[in-house]
Every structure is written in structure tokens, then in C-alpha cells.
């Protein structure tokens, strides 16, 4: 299943789902057929330092300015939004969707307040500022596009093909719920700098209540992209609201982008029972930052007990750094201010399905870079080949 033909574009009647992810950040790129693409979130390729989805499209010979129809930002945490400004500027005809939590006055005030700092960085806020600037410039150039984002809420149709399209496609948001929006508004308000207070690094610390979960239906082939939505004990929030919804689209998904890097706090067994086909194709990315490594071994065991088709873009554990001699370590301390461990090689999981072969068609799985079967992920982190 390891891929060696990453530059071969999908055929016009093929669905493609590509998940990109280093140890910090993720992005999903989907071919809906007929050379129409959507992008969900953004991360930076560690080699090119450009948005991973953008570089991949160009490598396929696809013009993102014409082919990308929709860009969705599920939430504004840094690991889902890096490079978003460049991505938007390159996809001239793409409509932009984000969580309805980001339309509140407090968030716009936050963006404005932190948009002209020199020394401090706040990637999520700064990238969103860039997106708003791009949308403003489009008003005069592309009159058919709104200069404002479209906002995702529970069970909302975000985009669909024209009625005459040969391959029908619909994109729905399944979250955030009303209660989740209220919680997000409160969190954003708490981040606003008070009068006389020194501006600080903005970090969204609360649960991912307002993350956008997507349901995509391409000719009755359904995909469920879980973003970072967490399960919650707070009534009216989390995955239980989606499972219990009477207005969400019908069907069972063939592909599941596992939420929040496979962590336990995003797991809802009824999603697997009620919304996914048996032996669903499950994909995820690791989260490696500070002391947090996701998914854990128990997370991997839980996921693999539910499907034998689970994949991750990179092993969910850092490789140990080799120890330096005392003299070398002393030299490093004297010459380098800050040492950070590299999160490892980028990976891409690519799934393709020929729509003309439905309903008997099978997904073709290709693994590039550091991506591997989730069952082998722990062994890969210890030095074994991820392609074994």
C-alpha cells in the first residue's frame, strides 16, 4: 500500500481523500470528481514551508486558482490554520467557511487588537486576519463571491454541485451546536486584552466545542470529517448532539477522519455504531507538542478494535534524541538559546475510489512519507519501517 506515484492526479470519476500531517498540524484535501476540490484546514509542509495541500495540488498539475471550490476552517487553533492566508490567496474562486463562533464581535475585536503587533506572534489570529483581507479584495474582482465567510452551524448545507452536474455532491456542517457556540463566545471574550493590560500570546485553551464536523456525500458515498470536536459532559455539546440529531443527513460514512488525533476525550462509541459502515476507513494525524503525545497506545488499541483499516500520517511518538557528550552539550547551551525537538517527517494518507465501480468498488490506499498503518504506528516510532 505504500505509494510511489504521488504526482499522478485522480481521474475525473474518482473520489480522493488526502490527509496531510506532521507532528503538529493537519489538512484534508478532497477531490469530489470532475476536477473539483475542497480543502479542510491548513498545515505547513516542513520541507517547502508552504501549505501542504497547495504544494500537492501543484505537484499534480492542478491549478488551485480554478479547481478549489471550497475552503473550510474547522476552528482557529494553530495546528489547523497555519498557512491559511497563502492558501486563500492562491484559491481565487474558493468560497470560505468557518465556525459560526468566529463571527461574534468579540472574535473580530480580538483579530483587530492583535493584527498590528511587531514582536508577538499569534498564528491563529494572524492567519484569520489574512483571510479577511483576502476576502475584502475579492469583492471588486470576483463579484459572485461574498466578501464575508459562510458560517457553519449544526446540520447546514454549505455547498452543492449544480443540478446538472454529472457527479452530485453535497457538503454539510454537523456542528457547532447552539450551546457549543455560547461556550465559544465566552472563551473568546475572556481572551480579549483589558485596558492597560500588556498583550500576550493568544492560545485557545478550552475544549474544542466550536469545531466544525463535516459530512460530505458524493454520489451516495459519504465521508465524515471529525475535526477536533470532543465529547462532553455538558448538555447540548459534543458528539452526542450529532448522533442524536434528527435533521442531520442520512447514511453511513465510508471514511472517518478521527477527531482530535484519536484521543479518548473525542471518542463516542455511538458514532461508530450509528454513523459509520463496518470496517470504515479511519484516518488521523498525531499531535506531538510539549509533553502531549496523541494518540496514546490505549487510543490506538481502541481504534484498531473497531476497524482493521486505520491509518495515521506519522507515528504518534517522538524518536528519542541521541545523547551528546558533556563538551558538546555545554557548547550547545552556550550558543543556542532554545532547543526544540523536531516533530518528524510529514506524511500523507491518500484514499481513492472509482465511482464507476460502485457499489462493489474498493478504496485504494496509498501511504507517503511517514504515514503508516495505525496498528504498526508504535513499532514505527521505535524505528521499524512504517510500511511493514
C-alpha positions in Angstrom: 0.0 0.0 0.0 3.0 2.3 0.2 2.7 4.9 -2.5 5.3 5.8 -5.1 3.2 7.7 -7.6 2.2 10.7 -5.6 2.2 13.0 -8.7 -0.5 11.1 -10.6 -3.8 13.0 -10.4 -7.1 11.3 -9.8 -9.4 10.5 -12.8 -12.4 12.7 -13.2 -14.7 9.9 -11.9 -12.5 9.3 -8.8 -13.0 10.5 -5.2 -9.8 11.3 -3.4 -9.3 12.0 0.3 -5.8 13.0 1.2 -4.8 13.7 4.8 -1.6 15.6 5.5 0.1 15.9 8.8 3.4 16.4 10.5 3.6 16.1 14.3 1.8 19.4 14.7 -0.9 20.4 12.2 -3.2 18.8 9.7 -5.1 19.4 6.5 -7.6 17.4 4.4 -7.8 17.7 0.6 -10.8 16.1 -1.2 -11.4 15.5 -4.9 -15.1 15.5 -5.5 -14.8 14.3 -9.1 -14.8 16.4 -12.3 -11.6 18.2 -11.1 -13.4 19.9 -8.2 -11.6 20.1 -4.9 -12.2 21.2 -1.3 -9.7 21.9 1.4 -10.3 21.5 5.1 -7.9 23.3 7.4 -4.2 24.0 6.6 -0.8 22.9 7.8 2.7 23.7 6.6 4.9 21.2 4.8 8.2 21.1 6.8 10.3 21.0 3.6 8.8 23.6 1.4 7.4 25.8 4.2 4.2 26.2 2.2 0.7 24.9 2.8 0.8 21.1 2.2 -2.4 21.0 0.2 -1.3 23.8 -2.1 2.0 22.1 -2.9 0.4 18.8 -3.5 -2.1 20.2 -6.0 0.6 22.0 -7.9 2.6 18.7 -7.9 -0.4 17.0 -9.5 -0.6 19.7 -12.2 -3.8 21.1 -10.8 -4.4 24.9 -10.8 -5.7 25.7 -7.3 -7.0 29.1 -8.5 -9.6 27.3 -10.7 -10.0 23.9 -9.1 -10.6 24.6 -5.4 -14.3 25.3 -4.8 -14.4 25.5 -1.0 -12.0 26.1 1.9 -13.3 25.2 5.4 -11.5 26.1 8.6 -12.9 23.9 11.4 -11.6 26.0 14.2 -8.9 28.6 14.8 -6.3 26.6 16.8 -2.8 27.0 15.4 -2.4 23.3 14.4 -5.3 23.7 11.9 -4.8 27.1 10.4 -1.1 27.6 9.6 -0.6 28.9 6.1 -4.3 29.6 5.6 -3.6 33.1 4.4 -1.4 31.9 1.5 -3.9 29.2 0.8 -6.8 31.6 0.4 -4.8 34.0 -1.7 -4.0 31.1 -4.1 -7.5 29.7 -4.5 -9.2 32.6 -6.1 -12.6 31.0 -6.7 -13.0 29.2 -3.4 -15.7 30.0 -1.0 -14.6 30.3 2.6 -16.4 28.6 5.5 -15.6 28.8 9.2 -17.3 28.0 12.5 -20.1 30.4 13.4 -18.3 31.1 16.7 -15.8 33.2 14.7 -18.4 35.7 13.6 -19.0 37.1 17.1 -18.0 40.7 17.7 -15.5 39.6 20.4 -13.5 37.5 17.9 -13.4 40.2 15.3 -12.2 42.6 18.1 -9.6 40.0 19.0 -8.3 39.8 15.5 -8.2 43.6 15.1 -6.5 44.0 18.5 -3.7 41.6 17.7 -3.3 42.4 14.0 -0.6 45.0 14.3 1.9 43.7 16.7 5.6 43.6 15.9 7.2 41.3 18.4 4.5 38.9 19.4 3.0 36.0 17.4 -0.4 34.5 17.5 -0.7 32.4 14.4 -4.4 31.6 14.6 -5.4 35.2 14.9 -2.9 36.4 12.4 -3.9 33.9 9.8 -7.6 34.7 10.2 -6.7 38.4 9.7 -5.0 37.5 6.4 -8.1 35.6 5.3 -10.4 38.6 6.0 -8.0 40.8 4.0 -8.1 38.4 1.0 -11.9 38.3 1.1 -12.1 42.1 1.1 -10.0 42.3 -2.0 -12.2 39.8 -3.8 -15.3 42.0 -3.6 -14.4 44.0 -6.7 -12.6 41.2 -8.6 -15.0 38.4 -8.2 -18.5 39.8 -7.7 -20.1 36.3 -7.4 -18.1 35.7 -4.2 -19.1 37.1 -0.9 -16.5 39.2 0.9 -17.6 37.5 4.1 -17.2 33.9 5.3 -20.1 31.5 5.3 -20.6 30.3 8.8 -21.0 26.6 9.8 -23.6 25.5 12.3 -25.4 22.2 13.1 -26.9 20.5 10.0 -26.3 23.2 7.5 -25.8 22.7 3.8 -22.6 24.5 2.9 -22.1 23.7 -0.7 -23.5 21.5 -3.5 -23.0 20.9 -7.2 -25.3 22.5 -9.7 -28.3 20.3 -10.5 -26.9 19.4 -14.0 -23.6 18.1 -12.6 -22.7 14.5 -13.6 -21.5 13.7 -10.1 -23.8 15.0 -7.4 -22.1 16.3 -4.3 -23.2 17.9 -1.1 -21.2 19.3 1.9 -22.9 19.7 5.3 -21.7 21.0 8.6 -22.9 18.9 11.6 -21.5 21.3 14.2 -21.2 23.5 16.2 -24.4 23.3 18.3 -26.0 26.3 19.8 -24.7 25.5 23.3 -21.2 25.0 21.8 -21.4 28.4 20.2 -22.3 30.1 23.5 -19.3 28.4 25.3 -17.0 29.5 22.5 -18.2 33.1 22.7 -17.4 33.1 26.4 -13.9 31.8 25.8 -13.2 34.3 23.1 -14.4 37.1 25.3 -12.0 36.0 28.0 -9.1 36.3 25.7 -9.6 40.0 24.9 -6.9 42.2 26.4 -8.2 44.5 29.1 -7.4 48.2 29.2 -3.8 48.8 30.3 -3.0 45.1 30.0 0.1 44.0 28.1 -0.7 42.0 25.0 0.2 38.3 25.4 0.4 35.2 23.2 -3.1 34.2 22.4 -3.8 30.5 23.0 -7.2 29.0 22.8 -7.2 26.6 25.8 -10.7 25.4 26.2 -12.3 22.3 24.7 -12.9 22.2 21.0 -16.7 22.9 21.4 -17.0 25.0 18.3 -15.0 22.8 15.9 -16.8 22.1 12.6 -17.6 18.5 11.8 -18.3 17.9 8.1 -20.5 15.4 6.3 -19.7 15.0 2.6 -21.9 13.0 0.2 -20.5 12.2 -3.3 -23.0 10.1 -5.3 -24.1 8.3 -2.1 -20.5 7.8 -0.9 -20.4 9.5 2.5 -17.4 10.9 4.3 -17.3 12.1 8.0 -14.5 14.5 8.9 -14.4 14.8 12.7 -12.1 17.8 13.1 -11.2 18.2 16.8 -14.7 18.0 18.2 -14.6 16.5 21.7 -17.2 14.5 23.6 -18.5 16.5 26.6 -20.4 16.1 29.8 -22.1 19.5 29.1 -25.6 19.0 27.8 -26.0 20.2 24.2 -22.4 19.9 23.2 -20.0 17.3 21.7 -20.6 14.2 19.6 -23.7 13.1 21.4 -25.6 16.1 19.9 -24.7 15.0 16.4 -25.6 11.3 17.0 -29.0 12.3 18.4 -29.8 14.9 15.7 -33.0 14.3 13.7 -32.0 16.7 11.0 -28.5 15.6 10.0 -28.1 13.8 6.6 -28.9 10.1 6.4 -26.4 7.5 5.6 -23.2 5.8 6.9 -19.7 7.1 6.1 -17.1 5.0 4.3 -14.3 7.3 5.5 -13.9 8.7 9.0 -11.3 11.4 9.9 -11.0 10.5 13.5 -11.4 13.6 15.7 -8.7 15.2 18.0 -5.9 12.9 17.0 -7.7 9.8 18.3 -7.8 10.9 21.9 -10.2 9.4 24.4 -11.9 12.8 25.1 -13.2 12.8 21.5 -14.4 9.3 21.4 -18.2 8.5 21.1 -18.9 4.8 20.5 -22.3 5.6 19.0 -20.6 7.4 16.2 -19.0 4.1 15.1 -22.2 2.2 15.6 -24.7 4.6 14.0 -22.8 6.8 11.5 -20.1 4.6 10.0 -20.0 1.5 7.9 -18.5 -1.7 9.3 -14.7 -1.7 8.7 -14.7 2.0 7.9 -11.5 3.6 6.5 -10.3 5.5 9.6 -7.5 8.1 9.3 -5.9 10.5 11.7 -2.9 12.7 12.5 -0.6 12.6 15.5 -0.2 15.5 18.0 3.3 15.9 19.3 3.9 19.0 21.3 5.3 19.6 24.8 4.5 16.6 26.9 1.5 15.6 24.9 1.7 12.7 22.5 -1.5 11.6 20.8 -2.9 9.1 20.1 -1.7 7.1 23.1 -1.2 3.3 22.9 -4.6 2.8 24.5 -6.1 5.1 21.9 -4.5 3.1 19.2 -5.8 -0.2 20.7 -9.3 1.2 21.0 -9.4 2.4 17.4 -8.0 -0.8 15.9 -10.5 -2.8 17.8 -13.2 -1.1 15.8 -11.7 -1.3 12.3 -8.8 -3.1 10.6 -8.4 -0.1 8.2 -6.9 2.6 10.4 -4.0 4.8 9.3 -2.0 7.7 10.7 0.2 10.3 8.9 3.1 9.7 11.2 4.0 7.6 14.3 2.4 9.1 17.4 5.6 9.3 19.3 8.8 11.3 19.1 12.0 9.5 18.4 14.4 9.8 21.2 17.2 12.3 20.8 20.7 10.9 21.0 22.7 12.0 24.0 25.6 14.3 23.4 28.9 14.3 25.2 29.4 16.7 28.1 31.5 19.1 26.0 29.1 19.1 23.1 26.1 19.7 25.4 28.0 22.6 27.0 28.7 24.2 23.6 25.1 23.9 22.6 23.9 25.5 25.8 26.3 28.4 25.3 25.4 29.1 21.6 21.8 28.1 21.2 19.0 30.0 23.1 16.3 27.5 22.6 16.3 23.8 21.5 13.1 22.2 20.2 12.6 18.6 19.2 11.7 18.2 15.6 8.2 16.6 15.2 9.4 14.3 12.5 8.7 13.7 8.8 5.5 14.8 7.2 3.1 12.1 6.0 0.2 11.8 3.6 -2.6 9.2 3.5 -4.3 9.1 0.1 -7.5 7.2 -0.4 -9.1 6.9 -3.9 -12.3 5.3 -5.1 -13.5 4.9 -8.7 -17.2 6.0 -8.7 -18.0 3.9 -11.8 -17.3 0.8 -9.8 -19.9 1.4 -7.1 -21.3 -0.3 -5.1 -18.7 -3.0 -5.3 -15.7 -0.6 -5.6 -12.9 -0.7 -3.0 -10.8 2.1 -1.7 -7.2 2.3 -2.9 -4.9 3.2 0.0 -1.5 4.9 -0.6 0.9 5.9 2.2 3.5 8.6 1.6 6.3 9.9 3.8 5.9 8.9 7.4 2.3 7.7 7.2 1.7 4.1 8.3 -0.9 1.6 9.3 -2.1 2.6 12.8 -1.6 -0.9 14.1 2.1 -0.5 13.3 2.5 3.0 14.5 4.0 2.2 17.9 6.6 -0.1 16.2 7.3 2.6 13.6 8.0 5.1 16.4 10.6 2.7 17.8 12.4 2.5 14.5 10.6 -0.1 12.4 9.6 0.5 8.9 6.0 2.0 8.7 5.4 0.2 5.5 5.8 -3.3 7.1 
